[in-house]
Amino acid sequence: MLSSMSERKTTLGLTLSNCALVTKGTQPKVLIDMAVKAENTGAIGAIWVGDSILSKPRLECIPLLGAVAAHTSRVKLGVACMATIAQRNPVLLALQWASLDVLSGGRTWLAACMGYPGSQHSMAAKELEVMGVASKERPGRLEEMTQALRVLWSDEHASFHGKYYSFDDVDLLRRRLDDQSDRACNV
């Protein structure tokens, strides 16, 4: 086992500090330039950004990754921990993430986590309150969200009915280019 592990190439990633509390107002261009420089070293295989709505004010992760994608071509792109995943709408998130993946040439990784419980941090409690999510719902919402995303990204007529999320007959899959009957974008 150790010999097979030593044959694997170690890949490093860089987490951009998109949190205003940490960067004290680092301009977006500086973050993008850092990502480009990191990619150009050849040593960095992934660029990560943080995620929160109110608990740690920062640039929103999906548009920031889109900007990084537009200026890079090789590195994988992801959220270090999408802490707000349980607070998002699955259909909108599925569309946003699929769009980011297409725009980046298939370079995205989605890493999800539950985020802070409301009892751990006052701004986390506020964030959950504003988003209409009870802190105790986070584990169930995370599980349902991952199930809903898988359905949305794999089924042409996606339907899902859970405790927290529900939708019927949603088609986010791109139509085949050779379908002569309908060349319209179906999103």
N, C-alpha and C positions, 0 to 999 in steps of 0.2 A: 504494500500500500504506500509506504513512504517513497518508494522509487517512482511510482506513478505520479505522486504529488510533486516530486522534484522535476518531472518532465513538463509540468504545466508552466506556462508563462504567467508571472504575477502581473496583474494590471492595477494601475493606480488611478484614482479619481481625484477630482478637485471639487470641493464644495464652495461655491461662490457665496459670499456673505451678503445676501440681499436683505438682511434685517437692518432696518434703519437704526435700531438701538445699538447695534454693534458697529455699523459702518459710519455712523454719524453723518449720514447724508451722501454716501458714495454715489456718484452719478452713474446712471445705467450704462453710459458709454465706457466707463472704466471697468465695469463688470464684464461687458462684452469683450473689451480688449484683453482682459485677463483670460477669458475663455479661449480666445484666438491664440494668445501666446502659449497657453498651456497645451493646446492641440499641436501647435507648431514645434513643441519640444519633442514630440514623438513618444514621450514617457507617460503621458496622461491618456487614459482610455475612456474616461467618462467625466462629464461635468454635471454636478448636482446643485440644486438650489433648495432653499427652505420654503416652508409653507405655513401660513397662518392667516387669519383674517383680522383679528383684533389683538390676540394675546401677545403677539410679537409683530408689530407693524412692519411691513415689508412690501416690496414689489410682488404682485401676484405671480405665482409660479408658472402658470401656463403661458401667458404672454412673454414673460422673461425667457423661458426656454425657446419660444418661437423666435425671439430676437437672436438668441445664441445660435439656433439652428441656421438662421439666415447667414451667419458669418463663419460657420464652421462646416466641415464636410465629413469628418471621420469619427469624432468622439461620440460615444453614447450619451444620451441626455435623460436626466431624470430628476425627480424630487427626492431629496434625501429621506424624507418621511412625509408623505402627504397626510398631514395631521387633520386636515379638514375634510377628508374623503367622506366621513359619516355625516357631514353637514351639507353635502352637495346633492344635487338632483342627478340621478344616474343617467338619464337620457342626455342631458346637457353635458355632463362630464364625459360620457362615451363619445359624443360628437367632438367635443373640444380635444380630447386626447387622441382620437383617431385622426383628426385634422392635423394636430401637431406631428403625429407619426408620419403622415403622408408628406407634409412639408419638410420634414427632416430626412426624408429618404429611408424611413424605417429604423431610425436610431434611438427610439425612446424605450425607457424602462419605467414602469409604474411601480413604485414602492409605497405601500400604504401602511399607516399606523393609526391608532385611535386618538392620538393627541392627548393633551393634559386632561385629567378629570377636573371638573369644576371646583372641587375641594382643594386642589393643589395650588391654584393661582387665581387671583381675583379677575384678571383679564380673560383667563380661560373660561371662567364661569360666565362672564359677560358675553363672550363670543358664543358660547353654547346657547345662552338665553336669546340673544339677537337672532340666531339662526333657527330657533325653535326646537332645539334638541336637548333632551334631558341627559345629564352626564351618564346616568346608569344605562342609557340606550346605546352608548357608543359601541360596545362589543357586538351587539346584535346588528346594528346598522352597518358596521364594517363588514361583517360576514355577508349580510344581504347585498351590500353594494358590490362586493366582488362577484357574487353570483349573478347579479343583474348585469354587470359589465360584460361578463363572459357570454351571457345570452345575447346582449345587444351587439357584440362584436362577431357573433357566429351564426345567428339565425336571421334569415331574410324577413320573417314576420315574427319578430321578437315579442314575447309576452312574458310577464313576470308578475307574480302576486305574492308579496310577503307582508310582514307585519308593518314595515316602514315604507316600503316602496312598491308601487304597482303601476303597470302600464300594459297596454294591449296593442298588438299588431304594429310595432314600430320597425321601420326598415332604415337602418343606417348604413347598410352595405352598399358599396358602389356598384352600379350596373356594369355589366361586361361591355367593353368597347365594341365588341362585334355584334351586339344586339341591335339589329337594323330597325326594329320596331319602335325603339324608344332610346334616343341618344341624350335625353335630358338628364341633368344631374338629379339624382333622387336622394335628397338628404332630408 
